[in-house]
Amino acid sequence: MPDRPHEHDQRDDDATQAISMPENAPTIAGRYELGPVIGRGGHADVHVATDRTLGRQVAVKIMRDVSVGETERHRFTSEARTLALLNHPHLVTVLDAGTADATDGVGEGHPYLVMEYVDGISLAETAGSRLHPTRVAALATQLSAALAHAHAAGVVHRDVKPANVLLGKDGRARLTDFGIARLVGDTTSVTQAGTTVGTAAYLSPEQVKGETTTPATDIYSLGLLLLEALTGTRAYPGSATESAMARLHRQPEIPADVPEPWADLVGTMVQQRPEDRPDAEGVHRTATALAAGLDPAEATQAIRLGQGAMAAAASDEDPTSTRVMPATAPAPEPTRSEPVRSVAPAPAPASSGRSRKWVAPLLALAVLAGLVVAGILLLGGPPGPPDGVPAELRSELQDLHDAANGESR
């Protein structure tokens, strides 16, 4: 299902049925033949439409009221420009944009966006259902890849939530509605200073406080989205005010039955301070590792450090790729009940029999030679080798004695 900009969007029951175009349907730009409304937002309707030129279905988002303020019109135009910067398999693609003229069937002056049509539902329509970790892994890898691509282009989404995630029948999740996105470093804003944008249940702490949004803002919201998918329950329920303020006073509760590696991953994503959260590429690496069945401890370590073995292994790859890394899982560490056994050092290579045979005699020779020399220096030289010297050394010591006393044999 295409765009659903706000959480209170309505969906036609016919949207999941076969879509038939009405006779004499209005067109835009002489090209896009409008069908039923399949999504409604605060200021815009989304129609399924037929592109007569290319013969394909598209989604056309049209601003309803041309008398809305400049802020809303700016926001709508900004969405088109933002989406035009991005091209990723897990982002809804913008195909065209413009403003309807007097010849169009929707009335003059209505801005519109033409987008990729996604046949499916939004993640919000699974609300209350716990998803299997395998499905959560697919969501995490795909959405983090999409955010990594957007962030690399300098775009912060600022409203990551289930209603803005479309689940296509092709198995792909796509992030949509960049209506309140902002270019990082852009000094202009489509909202007044201090105004909070986004949906209360998924706002980051910095959004609640009206502070500057960064890519870390999207990571926090994605963390809450994944936690909800794992548990089937919102982390911060209640009214908009209660939900928004709650995150300033407590961390999201992660139930004990959430698998430990996922609890670790989500826990890092929803840290209060933006600088303590991983970036989208780090989330993608860890989620991909978990999906591939790699050791959870290693996967979690990679997310906490932001680098590590997996990061190094992926350094030559496209950071937005969702390919499963062909790494081999390391051997599991011993549990606490199993003491770690130290490994004895390998013995040194055995010496040859000949070298061992002469070690003791040579040491004895060196000691006795020292005694003889000392005796010569102190006493003028003994008459010969002392008694008790082994026969095999006596000859060598006698030569040494004679040499010291200027004698020859």
Residue, then its C-alpha position, 0 to 999 in steps of 0.5 A: m500500500p502506498d504512502r500513509p503520512h500520519e498515524h490517523d490515516q484511513r484506508d479504504d477497505d477496497a484497497t486490498q481488493a482488485i483496483s478498478m479505474p472509474e470511467n471518465a477518471p480525472t487525470i493529471a498532466g494528461r498522463y496519470e489517470l487517477g483511481p480510488v483514494i487508498g490513503r489519507g493524511g493531514h493535508a493530502d490524499v493518495h490515489v492509485a493511478t495508471d501511468r498511461t505513458l508507461g502502462r503501469q500502476v503508480a501512487v499519486k499523492i495530491m495536496r487537498d487544500v491549495s489554501v493551506g499555509e506556506t509551511e505545508r506547501h513548502r513541506f510538500t515540495s521539500e518531500a519531492r526534492t528529498l525523495a529525488l535525492l534517494n534511490h534505494p530498493h527499501l525506499v519508496t521511489v519518487l517518479d514525478a512531481g508538479t502542480a496541477d493546472a486548469t486542464d487537470g481533473v483535480g483543480e488548479g494549483h494542487p501540488y502532487l507527487v507521483m511515486e512507486y506503487v507498493d502492493g501490500i500493507s503498512l507495518a501499522e496494520t500488524a499492530g498488536s502482533r508479535l513478529h517472529p525474530t526472523r521477520v524482525a531480522a528482515l525488517a531491521t536489515q532492510l530499514s537500516a540499509a534504507l536509513a544508511h542510504a538516506h543518511a549518507a545523502g545527508v537526509v534525516h527522516r525524522d518520522v520513522k514509525p510503523a505507518n511509514v513502513l510498507l510491506g510489499k507482497d514481493g517481501r520487501a519493506r520500504l520506508t516512505d513519507f519523507g514529508i518532514a525530512r530534513l537535510v543535515g546542515d540545512t539552515t532552513s526548516v519547514t517548522q517553527a523553531g522549537t516545534t516537535v515533528g514526528t509521531a509521539a509514540y516514536l519520538s526521540p528524546e531530543q525531538v521531545k526537547g525540541e533539540t537538533t535532529t541528527p541521523a541518531t534520531d532515526i536510529y532511536s525511532l527505529g529501535l522503538l519500532l523493532l521493539e514493538a515488532l518483537t513484543g507486539t506492544r508499544a514501548y510508550p503508550g498513552s496520550a501524545t503528551e504522556s507518551a512523549m514525556a515518558r521517554l525523558h524519565r525512563q528507558p523503554e522496558i525490554p521484556a525478559d522473553v525478548p531474545e538476548p541478542w535482540a534485546d542488546l541491539v535494541g537497547t543500544m539503539v534507544q540510548q538517551r544520548p544520541e552519541d551513545r547510539p550506533d549509526a545505521e550502518g552499524v545496526h545493519r551489520t549487526a542485524t545482518a549477522l543475527a539474521a545469518g545466525l552468527d554468534p550473538a555475542e560477536a554481533t552485539q560487540a560489533i554494534r557496541l563498538g561501532q567497528g570490530a571484526m564484522a565491520a572490518a569484514a564488511s569494509d569493502e562492501d556496500p554499507t547499504s547491501t543486505r547480503v548475508m555475510p559469509a562469515t563463519a560463526p566462532a566457537p561458542e564461549p564456555t558457560r559460567s558453569e564450565p570453567v575455562r581451561s588454560v591451554a598448556p604451551a606447546p613443548a619446544p622441539a626436541s634437540s638431537g641426541r648429540s646436542r644433549k650428550w655434550v651439554a653436561p660435559l661442556l658445562a663441567l669443562a667451563v666450570l673447571a677451566g674457571l677454577v684452573v685459571a683462578g688457581i694459576l693467577l692466585l697460586g702460580g699454577p697447580p701441578g696439573p688438573p685436580d683429582g677427580v676430573p673425568a678422564e675424558l676431560r683431563s686431556e683438555l684441562q692439561d692442555l689448558h694448564d700447559a698453555a697457561n704456564g708456557e709449556s708445550r706437550 
